[in-house]
């Protein structure tokens, strides 16, 4: 029995004990007038013990319910974590942490719908990482994966929180710039490439990191499909890649 339980109804127990002692004393021995009080004291004692049991059971039930509540909280947290993990795996490219192709296309479609409602502009940047095959062939596929991860880190380090980066597949990525004109998108990409160039000059990597890109602005009166917009940005990217091969930026 805990200390708290031993003190349960302490004052009532003391009064009952004093009453029982008085009724049983020699002074009132044989006094039939006290019989009703003796019966009353006995009933009070029984009632007090029953109430004490009920309270103790209630405390036990409360403790039991508290344990159930804590277990339920843990189960809910674990389930939320599991659902978040499933959501992450369903929407994210696990190598780079960018959105996967399906999610990226869905977000682009949402952006087009939002643009029609808000009558504003946004930009799309199509990216192709240069030299992935060379890195894979000369340094191994693990290093090739590292190249893709590094490029995404450079991009994430500069783009805005509202911007959307997704991996379309292989070495190709897309950035959606909501409420962003082409000039502003160009400035963001230029900051990314400047950071990469600085690290290339410092020879922080055993190979040269770069990417080709093409940016288009989607105006408020756009009527083109998602596929057509991506194809336009892709064509701009190939134009830039050809200039890159010729040593031009």
Secondary structure per residue as TSV (DSSP state, phi and psi in degrees):
chain	resnum	aa	ss	phi	psi
A	1	X	-	360.0	134.2
A	2	X	-	-77.2	164.4
A	3	X	H	-61.8	-36.6
A	4	X	H	-64.8	-41.0
A	5	X	H	-68.5	-36.5
A	6	X	H	-66.8	-24.6
A	7	X	T	-91.2	3.5
A	8	X	T	-65.4	125.5
A	9	X	T	54.5	39.4
A	10	X	H	-61.5	-43.3
A	11	X	H	-66.8	-39.5
A	12	X	H	-64.8	-39.0
A	13	X	H	-64.5	-39.2
A	14	X	H	-65.9	-42.7
A	15	X	H	-63.1	-43.3
A	16	X	H	-62.1	-42.6
A	17	X	H	-63.2	-40.8
A	18	X	H	-66.3	-39.7
A	19	X	H	-65.6	-44.0
A	20	X	H	-63.6	-38.2
A	21	X	H	-66.2	-39.3
A	22	X	H	-67.4	-44.5
A	23	X	H	-65.1	-33.8
A	24	X	T	-89.1	-1.0
A	25	X	S	-69.7	157.8
A	26	X	G	-62.1	-28.8
A	27	X	G	-59.0	-35.2
A	28	X	G	-111.1	17.8
A	29	X	T	-61.9	130.4
A	30	X	T	80.1	1.1
A	31	X	-	-81.6	106.4
A	32	X	G	-70.5	-17.5
A	33	X	G	-67.0	-21.8
A	34	X	G	-87.7	-4.0
A	35	X	H	-58.4	-44.9
A	36	X	H	-59.5	-36.1
A	37	X	H	-70.8	-33.2
A	38	X	H	-65.1	-44.2
A	39	X	H	-64.0	-42.5
A	40	X	H	-62.6	-41.8
A	41	X	H	-64.6	-39.3
A	42	X	H	-64.8	-43.8
A	43	X	H	-65.6	-38.9
A	44	X	H	-63.9	-39.5
A	45	X	H	-63.2	-43.7
A	46	X	H	-63.3	-43.8
A	47	X	H	-62.3	-41.8
A	48	X	H	-62.2	-41.2
A	49	X	H	-67.1	-37.6
A	50	X	H	-68.0	-42.4
A	51	X	H	-62.4	-40.3
A	52	X	H	-61.3	-40.6
A	53	X	H	-63.1	-44.2
A	54	X	H	-61.6	-44.0
A	55	X	H	-63.1	-42.0
A	56	X	H	-64.4	-41.5
A	57	X	H	-62.9	-40.6
A	58	X	H	-61.0	-42.6
A	59	X	H	-62.0	-41.2
A	60	X	H	-63.7	-40.3
A	61	X	H	-65.4	-39.9
A	62	X	H	-61.7	-42.2
A	63	X	H	-64.3	-40.5
A	64	X	H	-64.4	-44.6
A	65	X	H	-64.8	-35.6
A	66	X	H	-63.5	-41.8
A	67	X	H	-64.0	-41.2
A	68	X	H	-62.2	-42.5
A	69	X	H	-61.6	-43.9
A	70	X	H	-65.4	-41.3
A	71	X	H	-63.0	-38.8
A	72	X	H	-66.3	-40.3
A	73	X	H	-60.6	-44.3
A	74	X	H	-62.6	-41.8
A	75	X	H	-63.9	-41.6
A	76	X	H	-63.7	-44.0
A	77	X	H	-62.1	-43.6
A	78	X	H	-63.6	-39.1
A	79	X	H	-68.4	-40.3
A	80	X	H	-61.9	-43.6
A	81	X	H	-61.6	-41.4
A	82	X	H	-64.7	-41.8
A	83	X	H	-67.5	-38.2
A	84	X	H	-64.0	-38.8
A	85	X	H	-65.7	-42.7
A	86	X	H	-63.4	-40.9
A	87	X	H	-62.9	-41.7
A	88	X	H	-62.2	-47.1
A	89	X	H	-65.1	-31.7
A	90	X	H	-77.4	-24.2
A	91	X	H	-114.8	-9.8
A	92	X	B	-120.1	143.3
A	93	X	-	-77.9	113.3
A	94	X	T	-67.2	-22.9
A	95	X	T	-73.2	-50.2
A	96	X	T	-100.8	-17.4
A	97	X	-	82.2	-1.0
A	98	X	S	-78.8	164.0
A	99	X	B	-62.8	150.4
A	100	X	-	-80.9	176.5
A	101	X	H	-60.0	-48.3
A	102	X	H	-59.6	-43.8
A	103	X	H	-68.1	-40.1
A	104	X	H	-61.5	-42.8
A	105	X	H	-66.8	-38.1
A	106	X	H	-65.1	-40.5
A	107	X	H	-68.5	-34.0
A	108	X	H	-65.8	-41.7
A	109	X	H	-62.0	-41.1
A	110	X	H	-63.2	-37.0
A	111	X	H	-66.1	-39.4
A	112	X	H	-63.4	-42.2
A	113	X	H	-64.8	-42.4
A	114	X	H	-64.5	-36.8
A	115	X	H	-63.5	-40.5
A	116	X	H	-66.2	-33.4
A	117	X	H	-73.3	-43.1
A	118	X	H	-91.4	-12.3
A	119	X	T	58.2	43.3
A	120	X	-	-119.7	-174.6
A	121	X	-	-112.6	158.6
A	122	X	E	-147.7	169.2
A	123	X	E	-126.6	152.9
A	124	X	E	-123.4	132.9
A	125	X	E	-118.3	123.1
A	126	X	E	-100.0	128.0
A	127	X	E	-121.8	137.6
A	128	X	E	-127.9	119.0
A	129	X	E	-72.5	126.4
A	130	X	T	-80.2	142.7
A	131	X	T	76.9	17.1
A	132	X	H	-63.3	-42.3
A	133	X	H	-62.4	-41.0
A	134	X	H	-61.0	-44.8
A	135	X	H	-65.7	-43.0
A	136	X	H	-60.6	-43.5
A	137	X	H	-71.8	-33.9
A	138	X	H	-101.8	-23.4
A	139	X	H	-123.6	-7.2
A	140	X	-	99.4	158.0
A	141	X	H	-68.8	-27.5
A	142	X	H	-62.3	-42.1
A	143	X	H	-70.2	-32.5
A	144	X	H	-63.6	-40.8
A	145	X	H	-62.1	-38.8
A	146	X	H	-62.5	-34.9
A	147	X	H	-61.7	-46.2
A	148	X	H	-63.7	-41.3
A	149	X	H	-63.7	-42.0
A	150	X	H	-62.8	-44.6
A	151	X	H	-60.0	-42.6
A	152	X	H	-64.8	-35.5
A	153	X	H	-65.1	-41.5
A	154	X	H	-60.6	-43.6
A	155	X	H	-65.2	-48.6
A	156	X	H	-64.2	-26.2
A	157	X	T	-72.3	-11.7
A	158	X	T	-120.8	-40.5
A	159	X	S	-62.2	159.0
A	160	X	-	-74.5	162.8
A	161	X	T	-62.8	-30.8
A	162	X	T	-80.6	-14.1
A	163	X	-	-75.0	153.4
A	164	X	E	-121.8	121.1
A	165	X	E	-108.5	128.7
A	166	X	E	-137.4	151.7
A	167	X	E	-97.5	118.2
A	168	X	E	-79.5	-23.7
A	169	X	E	145.4	144.3
A	170	X	T	57.6	-121.2
A	171	X	T	-103.8	18.3
A	172	X	E	-109.4	134.5
A	173	X	E	-133.1	164.0
A	174	X	E	-137.4	138.2
A	175	X	E	-117.3	130.3
A	176	X	E	-103.2	125.0
A	177	X	E	-109.1	93.4
A	178	X	T	-65.3	143.2
A	179	X	T	47.7	50.6
A	180	X	-	-142.7	120.4
A	181	X	-	-74.0	163.2
A	182	X	H	-59.3	-39.8
A	183	X	H	-59.2	-41.6
A	184	X	H	-69.2	-38.7
A	185	X	H	-64.2	-40.0
A	186	X	H	-58.5	-42.6
A	187	X	H	-64.0	-39.3
A	188	X	H	-65.0	-46.3
A	189	X	H	-63.4	-38.2
A	190	X	H	-63.3	-36.2
A	191	X	H	-66.9	-37.3
A	192	X	H	-64.4	-48.8
A	193	X	H	-66.2	-31.7
A	194	X	H	-64.9	-40.7
A	195	X	H	-64.5	-40.6
A	196	X	H	-65.7	-44.2
A	197	X	H	-61.3	-38.7
A	198	X	H	-62.7	-41.0
A	199	X	H	-72.2	-32.9
A	200	X	H	-63.8	-41.0
A	201	X	H	-66.3	-32.5
A	202	X	T	-81.1	0.3
A	203	X	T	51.7	47.4
A	204	X	-	-76.6	-15.6
A	205	X	S	-124.4	152.3
A	206	X	S	-74.6	1.1
A	207	X	S	-145.5	164.1
A	208	X	-	-83.0	128.6
A	209	X	-	-101.0	131.4
A	210	X	-	-164.0	166.4
A	211	X	E	-147.0	150.7
A	212	X	E	-94.7	148.7
A	213	X	E	-147.2	156.0
A	214	X	E	-138.2	131.2
A	215	X	E	-119.3	133.6
A	216	X	E	-125.3	151.1
A	217	X	E	-102.3	131.8
A	218	X	E	-103.3	112.7
A	219	X	-	-82.1	168.1
A	220	X	T	-63.4	-27.5
A	221	X	T	-93.4	18.4
A	222	X	-	-60.1	135.5
A	223	X	-	-123.5	5.0
A	224	X	-	-78.4	154.5
A	225	X	-	-77.2	168.8
A	226	X	H	-59.4	-46.3
A	227	X	H	-61.9	-39.4
A	228	X	H	-66.8	-39.0
A	229	X	H	-64.8	-44.0
A	230	X	H	-64.3	-40.0
A	231	X	H	-63.2	-38.9
A	232	X	H	-62.6	-45.3
A	233	X	H	-65.9	-36.7
A	234	X	H	-63.1	-41.7
A	235	X	H	-64.2	-39.9
A	236	X	H	-62.8	-37.6
A	237	X	H	-64.1	-42.9
A	238	X	H	-65.8	-33.6
A	239	X	H	-61.8	-42.8
A	240	X	H	-67.4	-37.7
A	241	X	H	-63.9	-39.0
A	242	X	H	-64.2	-39.9
A	243	X	H	-66.4	-36.7
A	244	X	H	-63.1	-41.7
A	245	X	H	-64.0	-28.4
A	246	X	T	-89.5	6.5
A	247	X	T	83.0	16.7
A	248	X	-	-109.8	155.2
A	249	X	-	-107.3	360.0
